[in-house]
Amino acid sequence: MIITLRKGAKQKEIMVVTEKVKGLGYRPHISKGEDITIIGMIGDSAEKYKEVFEAMDVVEHVNEIQKPYKLASREFKRENTVVKVSRNVDIGGKKIHVMAGPCAIESRDLMNDTGKIVKEAGGTILRGGAFKPRSSPYAFQGLGEEGLKYMEEAGEKLHMPTISEAMTVEQVELLSKYCDIIQIGARNMQNYDLLKAAGRQKKPVLLKRGMAATVKELLLSAEYILSQGNYDVILCERGIRTFEDSTRFTMDLNAVPVLKKFSHLPVVLDPSHGIGIREHVGTMAKACIAVGADGIIIEVHPRPEEALSDGPQSLMPEQFRRLMEDLDLVAKAVGRELLD
């Protein structure tokens, strides 16, 4: 349930309520708006203590959260969450951020070269996979920690935050050491031990929707991360598997307004995986901005014909530069910002 405190509640009064929640054996989740503070009391049979809190003078009212995803819901937090990454990058505000880079980290030179291309075009976050979940066991699986070091070096040189994917619980701690954002991929959206591990560390988490998952299931997976105390969660739509076979996946643009209605969490879209065909990635990227995305994540490679992973959907440098100019126009048309 959610405990809404009266307007202007003092910090001391907030502490009294949170200590009461803890004393009853629950973990308090605090959401502070401009004027109102909400305390989430999440767990089995929490509603039986409703009258206990209603009797407290600082409490305005107590409501049960109807959605199965409690902390991710608009009932818990009315204002949009803005995730503060690093280097003045905030996801969920007026500015739209573009995360770009190669699908897989292949070498130090690749990360330096691609990072420079992304930075000069206006991208704000450098992406790259050090651990790669591949359909075939014989495909390139990534460079592991060595790759993370290459990306960290490139990020430091370019003053850009970085993002990479964790596939196992053990990798979460390793990525926390090297990256600014930890990605949970589509294949691991319901790997609950991995989600809880990501929730126990303090770096922002980008959670991708599974290829056969509903919006509700995505939000319930986000709830696992939030319930561990990490509220910096970014949702990512990356396309779902349908009967259509002319594209890699079907980009579910419907999910954006639906997620924005149900949840306060920022939403990023991945047109590279969403359609999987280089010549159409730009068109879908523009659609992502128009429909309300807080950011997009795109694969860029200086020589996609040589890429060890996802070459056919990776943009070439000049394509990415032109796309960033187009995306800026779309962003301005919908009242947002992209390029400085």
Secondary structure, 3 states (H helix, E strand, C coil): CEEEECCCCCHHHHHHHHHHHHHCCCCEEEEECCCCEEEEECCCCHHHHHHHHHCCCCEEEEECCCCCCCCCECCCCCCCCCEECCCCCEECCCECEEEEECCECCCHHHHHHHHHHHHHHCCCEEECECCCCCCCCCCCCCCCHHHHHHHHHHHHHHCCCEEEECCCHHHHHHHHHHCCEEEECHHHCCCHHHHHHHHHCCCCEEEECCCCCCHHHHHHHHHHHHHCCCCCEEEEECCECCCCCCCCCECCCCHHHHHHHHECCCEEECHHHHHCCHHHHHHHHHHHHHHCCCEEEEEECCCHHHCCCCHHHCECHHHHHHHHHHHHHHHHHCCCECCC
